[in-house]
Amino acid sequence: MNLSINEQKRLKNKYGEWAIVTGATSGMGLELTKQIAAAGFNVMINARSEAGLIQLRNQLETVYKIKTVVVAADLSTEHGIEMLIDISKNYKPGLFIMSAGFGTSGLFLQSTLADEINMLRLNCEAVFKLTHYFAKLFAAQKRGGILLMSSIVAFQGVPYAAHYAATKAYVQSLAEALAIELKPNGVDILSAAPGPVKGNFETRANMKMSLGMEAHQVAVPILKALGRKKSVWPGFLSKLLIGSLSTAPRWGKIKIMQTIMKGMTQHQTKTT
């Protein structure tokens, strides 16, 4: 699945020559990078692995004939955030995609504090700092788009992924409010809340997903919604899950998500 020519032109005309994508070497970030490169954007790509970024840069420049800038930086650190911002000042980005992030799962009492704090810094603090910077930049130029990655777990508490769901609730709430605040400044904010997507996320979060969408099934609907909607539930599975939860009371949603997440984490054999 790819963006249509008309959609590619719309995005390029609306947001300009340069886009920034974090978490660009895997999963959703990789697919979003390829889609916007196909639309003709020059891209600044970020991830922790310089080798992975260089490999991706070579592919993008060969296939799509675009300019690519590599920023190898860990955005869960202050240094990494500052590096991305400083390098971006040499260009004129009009589109910022915050795809970097990860999840944890399992019982809260068995979580590792260092891992959870690292997730909090990346999923929330880095999202806030980078969104604040690029929102001000785009507002000053009266043009820009910001894509933040939420999740279907953002809309209720989720046992067995309590802290991860809480970080995504933060992203969802922030995006919903900023979409309204920044619209008069010519800045589009989109919150994308997909369901399970196949890729590295599943491995790092230590989950086993019996169902999952391919990244391209999710990336295209997200980019089509950018500039048109404030939130999007991309892909059939996302819509099915959200629809199934929509009529349940909040306590019912929590119980449903408990059952789903327990199934994804039952291979974790630790006991309290």
C-alpha positions in Angstrom: 0.0 0.0 0.0 1.4 3.4 -1.0 0.2 7.0 -1.1 -1.5 8.1 -4.3 0.2 10.7 -6.5 -2.3 13.2 -5.4 -1.7 12.5 -1.7 2.0 12.8 -2.2 1.6 16.2 -3.9 -0.7 17.4 -1.2 1.7 16.6 1.6 4.7 18.1 -0.3 2.9 21.3 -1.2 1.5 21.7 2.3 4.7 21.0 4.4 7.6 21.9 2.1 10.9 20.4 1.3 12.2 18.8 4.5 10.8 16.3 7.0 12.2 14.9 10.2 11.4 11.3 11.3 12.6 9.9 14.6 12.8 6.1 15.1 13.3 5.9 11.4 15.1 2.6 11.0 12.4 0.2 12.0 8.7 -0.4 12.3 6.3 2.5 11.8 9.2 5.0 11.6 10.8 3.1 8.7 7.5 2.8 6.7 6.6 6.5 7.3 10.1 7.5 6.2 9.8 5.6 2.9 6.3 7.0 2.2 7.4 10.6 2.6 10.6 10.0 0.7 8.5 8.6 -2.1 6.5 11.8 -1.9 9.6 13.8 -2.7 10.6 15.1 0.8 14.2 15.4 1.7 14.5 13.7 5.1 16.4 14.0 8.3 16.4 10.5 9.9 17.0 9.7 13.5 17.6 6.6 15.4 20.2 5.3 17.9 22.1 3.1 15.4 24.4 5.1 13.1 25.0 1.9 11.0 21.3 1.4 10.5 20.8 5.1 9.6 23.6 5.0 7.0 22.2 1.9 5.4 18.8 3.6 5.2 20.2 6.8 3.9 21.9 4.9 1.0 18.6 3.2 0.2 16.6 6.4 0.2 19.0 8.3 -1.9 19.3 5.5 -4.4 15.6 4.7 -4.7 14.0 8.1 -4.3 16.8 10.5 -5.4 16.3 12.7 -2.3 18.7 14.4 0.1 19.1 12.6 3.5 20.7 13.8 6.8 21.6 11.2 9.4 21.2 12.0 13.1 22.4 9.1 15.3 21.1 10.1 18.8 19.3 8.6 21.7 16.2 10.9 22.3 15.7 9.5 25.8 18.7 11.7 26.8 19.0 15.5 26.9 22.1 15.4 24.7 20.2 13.4 22.0 17.3 15.9 22.0 19.7 18.9 21.7 21.6 17.2 18.9 18.5 16.7 16.8 17.3 20.3 17.4 20.8 21.8 16.6 21.2 19.9 13.4 17.7 20.7 12.2 18.6 24.4 12.4 20.7 24.0 9.3 17.6 23.1 7.3 14.0 24.3 7.0 11.8 21.4 8.2 8.0 21.6 7.7 7.1 18.2 8.9 8.1 16.5 12.2 7.2 12.8 12.8 7.9 11.6 16.3 7.9 7.8 15.8 10.6 7.0 18.3 9.2 5.2 21.3 8.9 1.8 22.9 6.8 -0.2 25.3 7.1 -2.4 28.3 4.7 -5.1 29.5 4.1 -7.4 32.4 3.2 -6.9 36.0 4.0 -3.5 37.4 5.6 -5.0 40.5 8.0 -6.9 38.4 9.0 -4.0 36.2 12.6 -2.6 36.2 12.7 1.0 37.3 15.5 2.0 35.0 13.6 0.6 31.9 10.4 2.3 32.9 12.1 5.7 33.5 13.9 5.4 30.1 10.5 4.7 28.5 9.0 7.7 30.3 11.7 10.0 29.1 11.4 8.9 25.4 7.7 8.4 25.2 6.8 11.6 27.1 9.7 14.0 27.9 11.2 13.8 24.4 7.8 14.1 22.8 7.1 17.2 24.9 10.4 18.9 24.3 10.6 18.2 20.6 6.9 19.1 20.0 7.4 22.3 21.9 10.4 23.3 19.8 8.9 22.4 16.4 5.5 23.8 17.2 7.1 27.2 17.9 9.2 27.0 14.8 6.3 26.0 12.6 4.0 28.6 14.1 6.6 31.3 13.4 6.7 30.3 9.7 2.9 29.8 9.6 3.3 26.4 8.2 4.0 22.9 9.4 2.8 19.5 10.5 3.5 17.4 13.5 2.6 13.7 13.8 2.6 12.1 17.3 2.2 8.3 17.8 -0.4 7.4 20.3 -2.0 3.9 20.6 -5.4 2.3 21.2 -4.1 1.6 24.7 -4.2 5.4 25.4 -7.9 5.6 26.1 -8.2 3.5 29.3 -5.9 1.9 31.9 -4.3 -1.3 30.7 -3.3 -4.0 33.2 -0.1 -5.8 32.2 1.0 -2.7 30.3 0.1 0.0 32.9 2.9 2.4 32.5 3.2 2.1 28.7 -0.5 2.8 28.3 -0.1 5.8 30.6 2.7 7.2 28.4 0.4 6.9 25.4 -2.5 8.6 27.2 -0.1 11.6 27.8 0.7 11.7 24.0 -3.0 11.4 23.0 -4.1 14.2 25.4 -1.3 16.5 24.4 -2.0 16.1 20.7 -5.8 16.6 21.0 -5.3 19.9 22.8 -2.5 21.2 20.6 -4.4 20.4 17.4 -6.9 23.0 18.4 -4.4 25.5 19.9 -2.1 25.5 16.9 -4.6 25.4 14.0 -4.8 29.2 13.9 -1.0 29.3 13.5 -1.1 27.1 10.4 0.3 24.1 12.3 -1.4 20.7 11.9 -1.2 18.2 14.8 -2.2 14.6 14.3 -2.4 11.9 16.9 -2.2 8.4 15.3 -3.6 5.6 17.5 -2.9 2.3 15.8 -3.6 -1.2 17.2 -0.9 -3.9 17.2 1.7 -3.5 14.4 4.2 -6.2 13.5 7.8 -5.4 14.0 10.5 -4.7 16.6 8.0 -3.2 19.1 6.6 -6.7 19.9 10.1 -8.0 20.7 11.3 -5.1 22.8 8.0 -5.0 24.7 8.2 -8.7 25.3 4.7 -9.3 24.0 3.4 -12.1 21.7 0.7 -10.7 19.3 -1.5 -13.3 17.6 -2.9 -10.5 15.5 -1.0 -7.5 14.0 -1.0 -5.2 11.1 1.8 -4.6 8.6 3.4 -1.2 8.9 2.3 -0.1 5.4 -1.3 -0.8 6.3 -1.0 1.8 9.0 1.4 4.4 7.6 -0.7 5.3 4.6 -3.9 6.0 6.4 -1.9 8.1 8.9 -0.4 10.3 6.3 -3.7 10.7 4.5 -5.2 12.0 7.7 -2.5 14.5 8.4 -3.9 18.0 7.8 -7.4 16.7 7.7 -8.1 15.2 11.1 -6.9 15.6 14.7 -6.8 11.9 15.5 -6.8 8.7 13.4 -7.2 5.0 14.1 -5.4 3.6 11.1 -6.1 0.2 9.6 -9.0 -2.2 9.9 -7.8 -3.8 13.1 -7.4 -0.5 14.9 -11.0 0.5 13.9 -12.3 -2.9 14.9 -10.7 -2.7 18.3 -11.8 0.9 19.0 -15.3 0.1 17.7 -15.5 -2.9 20.0 -14.5 -0.7 23.0 -16.5 2.4 22.2 -19.8 1.2 23.7 -18.3 -0.2 26.9 -18.0 1.9 30.1 -14.5 2.8 31.2 -14.3 0.0 33.8 -15.5 -2.4 31.0 -12.8 -1.2 28.7 -10.2 -1.8 31.4 -11.4 -5.4 31.9 -11.4 -6.0 28.1 -7.8 -4.7 27.8 -6.8 -6.7 30.8 -7.9 -9.9 29.0 -6.2 -8.9 25.7 -2.9 -7.9 27.4 -2.8 -10.9 29.7 -2.9 -13.1 26.6 0.0 -11.2 25.0 2.1 -11.5 28.2 1.2 -14.9 29.5 4.5 -16.3 28.3 6.2 -14.2 30.9 6.5 -16.8 33.6 7.5 -14.7 36.6 5.2 -14.9 39.6 4.6 -12.5 42.4 
